Amino acid sequence: MDEEADAWFDRELAGCSLADERLNKRLRKLVAQIGSAMGESIPLVCQDWANTKAAYRFFSNDRVSEADILAGHFQSTRQRTIATDGPVLVLHDTTEFSYQRENSDAIGITKSINSGRDKAGRLRSHTVCGILMHSSLAVTTDGLPLD
């Protein structure tokens, strides 16, 4: 990793403070790994079983929350937004991830869909399991991303 990337990671994670220093180090390592292979799966990003297992342990750790992980990024985005002259646009999108599950409690329910009528004329419906992801991207009017 080059010095510029190191500096970016340090700035982006500066506002993030996890329960102990080992977790902070693991987060920085994971961000660097994921950043080096954007869009790849955790096993491909981590490259070996020990790092993959450590990543999964980190994400399932009760002392680490999504809010903890994102705190530094949100603080950095806020600072970039404040430093920008002129209006900032916040673009939003909601994406639905659907999964087939026997037990809908295992993942969550996104909606129930009318499936038509059965042979007896009764309405049928089926439950769609999954998650909804709402994302936002802050940009300048010139299209410069601030996130």
C-alpha angles and dihedrals in degrees: 000000000000128000093254092056091046090053092049092051091048092051094044094049097038093101093048117097118174128190094275140005094256090061091049090052092048091050092051091048091049092048090051092048094047091044091054093055106027114194096016126122121263093254091053093045094048093045098204139048096251093055092042092052090046090052093051090047089051094051093047094046111122090216092061122071134180088249090054092051094047098042095091093046092050091050091049092048090050091052092049090048093051091049091055121098115220133013124336120212119213110204117200135200135174118206125190119215111197124198132181110236134164089213113045091196090070093069110006137254122271098179148327116244129206106240098189126253131316123229091276091054096251118141115254126204137178132205120238112215123203145079136285117226117199113193133181133198122199113211138167119243086259089060098254108151114231096184 
